[in-house]
Amino acid sequence: MSWHEYLVLWCAVFGTWALLGYGLSLAGVTRAQRAVRVMGRIERVREPRHGSSQQDGIPVVVSFQDPSTGQELTVTNDAGHGDRITAAWTGREIGIRYRRGRPHAYRFTTDLSANRHGRAWPDFAVFLLYVGLVVLAAVDWGWPWALLGFGVPWTASVTFYLPQSAREASRRIDALASRPPVQGRVVAVLTDTSTDNEGSTSTGHTPVITFTTHEGAAVTAYCPDGLPDPTNSFGRDITVHYTPENPALFTLDLASEHRSRTSEIVFSVLALVIGATTVAVGAVAVAL
């Protein structure tokens, strides 16, 4: 088979996959649509053991109700039940999903609405279909079409993302600064060791902090960023800025949030320039 035939087959396969996925979604029969999604409530929080792994998340006890039977269940997040819980306090709501009729096979989720309609795989198939079409156009009509195929969606995405990201960063910083900071403490440093394909070993350290908000919530959370010398931070007193609506969003260094916002804006503007330049070069080359 020629390159052209391979690309046509590629597009046909992923186009069919996307159509089938969207058809199942419209019919309401995808696995994601059949799942039960409820909100649970954290009843108890336990501090992780110093030196243990960060893979399991903050140990919690969660209660929720099965809407089909009215049964109240109390569960824990041990044994890898879905997304890790990296910030917890008594009363915090946590998303839970499970197959209908099987509440004991629960999975925690940090975003209860994610892939609610079961379109994640069809969307991915559309992306692969688009890649195939761009490559096919470049093979048949020349490299300028590849520039246009890449540059147009890239530029459109950045144009949409840039103002949205700037507004979100401003809201986050305003929320972090809306209350006086509180004092916290590093209550554990979690240690994980991994080995790559070449046999090299690396060790990661994740501090766990606790702090009490002005509203009275006693928060236990992973603190992967912003703490100098995390390896030797056990027992250290810290200052925490948090967002009142969601104490899981916090920082130990408010100035770093301003620097991160500036860096993100600079990166987004650079990405926009790259995309616009790519489109311009492709358009000029096609016109010649």
C-alpha positions in Angstrom: 0.0 0.0 0.0 1.1 3.6 -0.7 1.4 6.4 1.8 -1.8 7.8 0.4 -3.7 4.6 0.9 -2.4 4.2 4.5 -3.6 7.7 5.3 -7.0 7.1 3.7 -7.4 3.9 5.8 -6.3 5.9 8.9 -9.0 8.5 8.3 -11.6 5.9 7.6 -10.9 3.9 10.7 -10.9 6.9 13.1 -13.8 8.5 11.3 -15.9 5.4 11.8 -14.7 5.2 15.4 -15.8 8.8 16.1 -19.2 8.3 14.4 -19.9 5.1 16.4 -18.9 6.8 19.6 -21.0 9.8 19.1 -23.9 7.6 18.0 -23.7 5.6 21.3 -23.5 8.9 23.2 -26.6 10.2 21.5 -28.4 7.0 22.3 -27.3 7.4 26.0 -25.8 3.9 26.2 -22.1 4.7 26.8 -20.5 3.3 29.9 -20.0 6.8 31.3 -23.7 7.6 30.8 -24.7 4.4 32.6 -22.6 5.2 35.6 -24.1 6.5 38.8 -22.6 9.8 39.9 -23.2 11.1 43.4 -21.5 13.5 45.9 -20.0 12.0 49.0 -19.0 13.8 52.2 -15.8 13.4 54.1 -16.6 12.3 57.6 -13.0 11.7 59.0 -9.5 12.6 57.9 -6.3 10.9 59.0 -2.8 12.3 58.6 -0.6 10.2 56.3 2.3 8.4 58.0 5.6 10.2 57.7 7.8 8.4 55.2 4.9 6.5 53.5 4.0 6.8 49.8 2.0 9.6 48.3 0.2 7.2 45.8 -2.8 6.5 48.0 -3.8 10.1 48.8 -4.9 11.6 52.1 -6.6 8.8 54.2 -10.3 9.6 54.6 -13.7 8.1 55.5 -16.5 9.1 53.1 -20.2 8.6 53.3 -22.7 8.7 50.4 -26.2 7.5 49.5 -27.1 5.2 46.6 -30.0 7.1 44.9 -31.6 4.0 43.5 -32.0 2.2 46.9 -31.5 5.0 49.4 -28.8 2.9 51.1 -26.2 4.9 53.1 -22.7 3.7 52.6 -19.5 4.6 54.4 -16.2 3.9 52.5 -12.5 4.7 52.5 -10.1 5.6 49.8 -7.6 2.8 50.4 -6.7 0.3 47.7 -6.6 2.8 44.9 -10.3 3.7 44.5 -10.0 6.2 41.6 -8.5 9.7 41.8 -6.2 10.5 44.7 -7.5 12.8 47.3 -4.7 15.3 47.9 -6.6 17.8 50.1 -9.2 16.9 52.7 -11.2 18.3 55.6 -14.3 17.1 57.4 -17.4 18.1 55.5 -15.7 18.4 52.1 -17.8 17.0 49.2 -16.1 14.4 47.0 -17.4 13.0 43.7 -18.1 9.3 43.5 -19.1 7.2 40.5 -19.9 3.5 40.1 -21.8 1.1 37.9 -25.5 1.0 38.5 -26.3 -1.5 41.2 -22.7 -1.8 42.3 -22.0 1.0 44.9 -19.3 -1.0 46.6 -17.3 -0.8 43.3 -17.0 2.9 43.8 -14.4 5.3 42.3 -13.5 8.7 43.7 -13.4 11.5 41.1 -12.2 15.1 41.5 -14.4 16.2 38.6 -17.9 14.6 38.7 -18.9 16.1 35.4 -15.8 14.9 33.4 -16.8 12.7 30.4 -20.3 12.6 31.7 -21.6 12.0 28.1 -19.0 9.4 27.2 -17.4 11.4 24.4 -13.8 11.4 25.5 -12.8 8.6 23.1 -14.8 9.9 20.1 -13.2 13.3 20.6 -9.8 11.7 20.6 -10.8 9.8 17.4 -11.7 13.1 15.8 -8.3 14.6 16.8 -6.6 11.6 15.1 -8.9 11.9 12.1 -7.9 15.6 11.8 -4.2 14.7 12.0 -4.6 12.2 9.2 -6.5 14.7 7.1 -3.7 17.3 7.6 -1.0 14.8 6.7 -3.0 13.6 3.7 -3.4 17.2 2.5 0.3 17.8 2.9 1.2 14.7 0.9 -1.3 15.5 -1.9 -1.0 19.3 -2.1 2.3 20.2 -0.4 3.8 21.3 2.9 2.0 24.7 3.1 -1.2 22.8 3.9 0.5 21.2 6.8 1.3 24.6 8.2 -2.3 25.8 7.8 -3.6 22.5 9.2 -1.5 23.0 12.3 -1.5 26.8 12.6 -5.2 27.5 12.3 -6.5 25.3 15.2 -3.4 26.2 17.3 -4.0 29.9 16.9 -7.8 29.6 17.5 -7.2 27.6 20.7 -4.6 30.1 22.0 -6.8 33.0 21.2 -9.6 31.5 23.2 -7.3 30.3 26.0 -5.3 33.5 26.6 -8.0 35.8 27.9 -9.7 33.0 29.8 -6.5 32.0 31.5 -5.6 35.6 32.4 -9.1 36.1 34.0 -8.8 32.8 35.9 -5.3 33.6 37.2 -6.5 37.0 38.4 -9.6 35.5 40.1 -7.3 32.9 41.8 -4.9 35.5 43.1 -7.7 37.8 44.3 -9.2 34.9 46.2 -5.9 33.9 47.7 -5.4 37.4 49.0 -8.9 38.0 50.2 -8.2 36.6 53.7 -5.2 37.0 56.0 -2.9 34.0 55.8 -3.0 31.3 58.5 -0.3 29.3 60.2 0.2 25.7 59.2 2.6 22.9 59.8 4.3 20.2 57.8 3.1 17.0 59.5 4.7 14.4 57.1 7.0 14.1 54.2 6.0 11.2 51.8 8.7 9.4 50.0 8.5 7.5 46.6 11.3 5.8 44.8 11.0 4.9 41.1 13.3 3.2 38.6 13.5 4.1 34.9 14.1 1.8 31.9 17.9 2.3 32.2 17.9 1.2 35.9 18.5 4.7 37.3 16.7 5.3 40.6 15.1 8.6 41.6 13.4 9.6 44.8 10.6 12.1 45.2 9.5 13.8 48.4 6.0 15.3 48.9 5.3 17.3 52.1 1.9 17.1 53.8 0.7 20.2 55.5 -2.2 21.0 57.9 -3.8 24.3 58.5 -7.1 25.6 59.9 -9.0 28.2 57.9 -10.6 31.3 59.4 -13.9 29.5 58.7 -12.9 26.6 60.9 -12.0 23.9 58.4 -9.0 21.8 59.4 -7.3 21.0 56.1 -4.8 18.3 55.4 -3.2 18.5 52.0 -0.2 17.6 49.8 2.1 20.5 49.1 4.2 19.5 46.1 5.3 23.1 45.3 6.5 26.2 47.0 8.3 24.7 50.0 12.1 25.1 50.1 14.1 21.9 50.9 11.0 19.6 51.1 13.1 16.6 52.0 13.9 18.1 55.4 10.7 20.0 56.0 9.1 17.7 58.5 7.8 19.7 61.5 8.3 23.1 59.9 5.9 25.9 60.6 4.5 27.6 57.5 2.3 30.4 56.4 -0.6 29.5 54.1 -2.7 31.6 51.8 -5.9 29.9 50.7 -9.1 30.6 48.8 -12.2 30.7 51.1 -14.5 29.0 48.7 -12.1 26.1 48.2 -9.2 25.6 50.7 -7.8 22.9 48.4 -6.5 25.9 46.4 -3.7 27.4 48.5 -0.1 28.7 48.2 2.8 29.2 50.5 4.2 32.1 48.4 1.7 34.6 47.1 4.4 36.4 45.1 5.1 33.2 43.2 1.5 33.2 42.0 2.0 36.7 40.4 5.2 35.4 38.8 3.4 32.4 37.5 0.6 34.5 36.0 3.2 36.7 34.2 5.1 33.7 32.9 1.9 32.1 31.7 0.8 35.2 29.8 4.2 35.5 28.2 4.1 31.9 27.1 0.6 32.3 25.7 1.5 35.4 23.7 4.6 33.6 22.3 2.4 30.6 21.4 -0.1 33.0 19.7 2.8 34.6 17.7 4.0 31.2 16.6 0.6 30.1 15.5 -0.1 33.4 13.6 3.3 33.2 11.9 2.6 29.6 10.9 -0.7 30.5 9.4 0.7 33.5 7.6 3.6 31.5 6.1 1.3 28.7 5.0 -1.2 31.1 3.5 1.4 33.0 1.5 3.0 29.7 0.3 -0.4 28.4 -0.9 -1.2 31.7 -2.7 2.2 31.6 -4.6 
